[in-house]
């Protein structure tokens, strides 16, 4: 599963919110194409300031964990440069895999709860806030980190991540964030420099939950409720 959330979305004007949603969708689509991932096969639940996605069980885990964040950072840098003067679109991304099934109102199970808590966590918000030169920060759940990064698959190295404790309702979860917030380094070297006129960030947002879209983009129907959506690497 993936979850994305735009920084400062609720404090933008309605017109700017519409523009940000359109740009975010284009950036996500472009990143998936460049990472050789088929977003048309994903179940995508639109949120006002982001998206929760459930991927098929045959998803290429290396493409998702190693290539997708890098290409997403590139896409964000490109669309931000094309937007002209105005607030940059800065995004948090979380990746996890686990148990989830289709319910009448969308995916249910431990996995969507955890990935949503991770992307909305105060810790990941601080990571993005402290890296003013970056358009994207991304975090992996401990499960994904152990199976992919610690195995050094896809040229990923444990030294490029640091631990983050995400507080839940009665339970703390361990996650791993890419890059070093103290130096501001992350995916910056992989994307072009922002033009000088770009504002440093969208307004900071303290919202705990994301508001639903009034007119969400069409999404694929959920699989039958008794069918497990997530496979070994989702």
N, C-alpha and C positions, 0 to 999 in steps of 0.2 A: 504494500500500500504506500501511497504518497500523499502528503498534505502540503499545500502551499498557502501562504498568508501574506498579504501586502501590508507593509508598515504604514501606519497613519491613515488608513483608508477612510475611517469614519469621520475624520476631520476635513476631508476634501469636500468641495462643492458637489452637488448632484451631477453637474455636467462633467466635472473632472472625474468623478467616480465611474461614469459611463466610459470615458476615454481610457481610464486605467484598466477596466475590465477587458476592453477590446485589445489593448496592447498586451496585457497579461496572457490572454488566450493565444494571441499570435506568437508570443515568445515561447509558450509551452509547446505549441504545435511544432514550431521550428526546431526546438531543442530535441523533441522526440524523433523527428525525421533525421536529424544529424546524428543521433545516437542509435539509429536503426531500430527504433521502438515504434510499435503500431498503436497510436493513441485511439484509433477508431475502435479497437478491440477492448479498450478500458471502460469500466463503469465509472462515470464521472459525476460526482454530486457537487453542483455549483454552490458556493457560498458567496456572499456579497463581496468579500475581499479575498477570495481564494477558491480552492478546490480540494475535495477529498476524492482520491481515485483508487479503485481496486483493480489490480492487474490480473490477467490470466495466469494460470498456473505454469504455463510454458514460457513465461517472460524470461528473457536473457538477463540474468542477475548482474552480470558484469556490465552490460550495457546500461542497466538501470543505476547501479551504484557508482561505477567509475566514469562512464561517459555522459550520462544524462545531466548531472549537476554542472559539469564543465560546459556542456553545450548550452544549458539554460543560462549560465552566467554570460556566455558570449551573446546570446540572443537578447538578454536584458540590456547589455551594454549597447548593442546596436539600436534597439528601439528607443532607448533613452536618448541616444545621440540624435535620432531622427525626430524626436518630439519637439526639439527647440527649447527655448527658455521655459522653465517651469519645474515643478518638483520631479525629481527622479523617482522611478518606480523601484523600490527596494523590497526584497522578498525573503521570507524564511521558508525553508524546505525541509521536510522530515521524511525519512524512508524507514519502513518497518515491514516485517512479514509475520503472519500468525493466523489464528483462527477467526474466520468471519463467514457469515451466511447472509443471504438476502432476506430482508424483512419488508413489511408493507410500507415502511417509510424510508427504506434504504438499508445499507449494510449494518449489521449488528454483530456484536462479539467483542472480545478483548482487544483485537487488533485495531479497529477504528477508534476505540477509546484511547488507546495508548498513543497512536500516531497523532491524534488530535491534541492530546495533552502536551505532547512533545513540541509540536509546531507553535502552540499557544503559550508555552511556558515562559515565565519571567526570565529564566536563564538564557533561552535562545533569543528573546527580545533584546536582552542586554548585549548579547554577542553582536547582533546587527547594529545596535546603537553605537557600540564602541568601535566599529569598523566603518568610519565615515567614507572611506574610499571605495567600499565594496557595495555592489548591488544585490548580492546574495550571500547568505550563510546557510549551510545545510548540516543536518545532524542525522546520524544513524542510530537506530535502536541497538541495544547491546547484542541482540540476537544477530542482526545483520553484520554488525562490526566483527563479532567473533567468527562468523562463518566466512566472511569475505575479506575483510581487511587484515585480520590476524593471519589469514592463510596467504596473504600477500598476492591475491589474485588481482588481475587487471592493473598491475603496477601501483596498487595502493599500498601505503606503508603506515603501520601503526604510529610512527613518529609524527605523521601529519595530522593526527587527531588528538583531542584532549577530552577527558571525561566531564560529563555534566550530569548532576543529579536533578531529576525532574520530580517534583512533588505532586502526588496524586491525592485522592481522597482516602487517607489512611495507608497509602502505599507509596513508597518512593521507587522511581525507576531510574536505571542507569542508562545514559545515552552518550554518544561520542560526537563531538563537533569537529568539523574539518577546519584547519587553520589555527592561527594564534591571534587571539583578540588583543593581546598586549602589544604586538607589533603591527596589528591591522592586516596581517598577511592571510591570504586564503587562496581564492581563485583569481586574484588581481592580475597576476602575470599572464594569465591566459586570455585576457580580454583587452580591447583597446582602451586608451585613456579617455575619460569623459571630457567634453569641451569645457572651457573655463566658465561659460555662462550658466552651466547647469547648477541648479540649487543642490545643496548637499543631501537633502532627504525630504521625503514626505513628512508632514507633521507627525510627531510621536503619538502613539496610540496606546492608551491604557486599557482598552476594552478587553474583557476576559473572554467573551464569546463573539463569534462572527454573526452578523445579521444575515438572514437569508436574502437572496436576490428576489426582486419583485418579478423579473422576467428572466429566469435562468435559461442559459443556452440548452438546446436539446441534448439529452444524455441517453446513453444506451439503456434499455430496460434491464432490470436486475434479473439474474438467473432465477430458476425456481427456488423457493424458500428452503427446500430440503437439500439443495446442492451446495456444497462447499465451494466458495469462490477462490479462496486463496490456496495455492499449492505450496510447494516447498520454498519457492523464492518469489514472494509477492510483496 
